Amino acid sequence: MSNGTPAREQWGSSIGFILATAGSAVGLGNIWKFPYITGENGGGAFVIVYLLCIAVIGLPVMMCEIALGRHTQRNPVGAFLALNPRSSTLAHLFGLGMVLCGVFLLCFRNWGWGAVSLVLGALIFRFRWTLVGIMGVLAGFTILSFYSVVAGWTLGYVLKGAAGQLGFTDVAVAEQHFGEFIASPGWAVGCHFVFVLLCVLIVYKGIRSGIERWSKILMPVLFMILIVLIIRGLTLPGAVKGVQFYLSPDFSKLTGEGVLIALGHAFFSLSLGMGAIITYGSYLNKEQNIFLSTLSVVALDTLVALMAGLAMFPAVFAMGFAPDVGPGLVFQVLPAVFNQIPLGAAWATLFFVLLSVAALTSGISLLEVVTAYFVDERGYSRRQATIVFGTVIFLLGSLCALSVTGWQNMPWIERGLKAVFGTVAPSLFDVLDRLSSNWMLPLGGLFISLFVGWIWGTKKAVDEIRHGSHNFADVHLWSLLAGLKDDPSHSSDLHVVTLASLWGIFIRFISPFAVLLAFLHTIGWLRLGGE
Ligand code: TRP
């Protein structure tokens, strides 16, 4: 533990904290994924639902994570250790549930999953709520391993763009080029290495002179590039069709599935559910306003997501291409689109710089979670932790990079997985992606809000948030909204409806329920109409 070690480092300013946290939130999820799920799920209609999810679930849960971090001044594991009650009925119920589930599966000779359930049940009895923090640190490893592979591709495409090698005449050529690029071990592993190295170099420098300093440089750069790309896209003839496709609300395309997709994405996009925000919150001082900081981070993240679509779709439509989905849109369609615009190579390069910057500020937040754990709890120096675990992540990520196109490079892992679980995902990349996005993050988010709402208690959390944010906790909501908070006739001692009371209700009831629904949907146990 860190007793006796020098005082914990703190952010230099609230703008530094806001930009660093927004940097964690703004990533490949905003620029790569948000635009196409919006296009697919009813444009403006989906945006409205997404905004609701952000406000109703994302914002309250983010406040929980910041409050947990600032209160305990620890990494996610340390935070839960500090607040873990001696015994918790709720935790024991979950543990019992897992054990019974495991026995049931074993009876049906489902050995792999049965064993997993039993082990999880035992771990819940052993660690109780601290397991949520442990899962967060593990998620840090898992997510960064595959995230940095994709981030490596974007770096590779910056180089290719600058060298003028992205001048594809049509999508088929671009597709083939991309396929060869990611299957070439030298490129894939090399670029992944450079990305992890950049993360290590920044995190190694610490909070103020590493993460904060670089976020203050990179986030404005990101904004500027986005604005330039939007202006370029919107001034092309025929751009309006792209804006129409992207934003005109089509409620007939919005399904129950779409709502849950919006919710799941809100979580991923805000970096919630694995303690990244707990960790960043642990470097925040008591004077800073948690409510307003959260509001700013959430607003920036959403703004960038919306802007990213405006930077792409107008150009795609103006050049007469069809919007594709997923990785295809960014790595295959866009280079071909830019190729048709004058100075295409420059635009393509700029776009991939944008993606790389967004990925970098997210990558450092993931590495910081792992680093903070080993520094706080295991007595590593920051230098040791970043170098050792940067290397581990590089190695794990290399396996991902080599398996994106299938298991042919690593048939032994495939055989092992098949022996235990009966089925096998297409690649290690996929295994890690699904494990973290579909399981660890939603479960993490669910348990973080249950923990704050029912175990640590909203009262203690509000006490924490109150420091630096008196309006949030103590002013009657109506007086606050009406601008009458200091008016003598409006200041009574009994404030029933405050922002804090609304927040408490959301955290105790609404967020856990909504996250549970989204979780059941992603793992396929809940199907809603439409497809
Ligand atoms: N929010 C990032 C994105 O939108 C991804 C990310 C970074 C993340 N850190 C995280 C997701 C921590 C969950 C948890 O791309």
Boltz pocket constraint, residues with backbone or C-beta under 6 A from the ligand:
constraints:
  - pocket:
      binder: B
      contacts: [[A, 24], [A, 25], [A, 26], [A, 27], [A, 28], [A, 29], [A, 30], [A, 143], [A, 267], [A, 268], [A, 269], [A, 270], [A, 271], [A, 272], [A, 273], [A, 274], [A, 276], [A, 362], [A, 363], [A, 365], [A, 366], [A, 441]]
      max_distance: 6.0
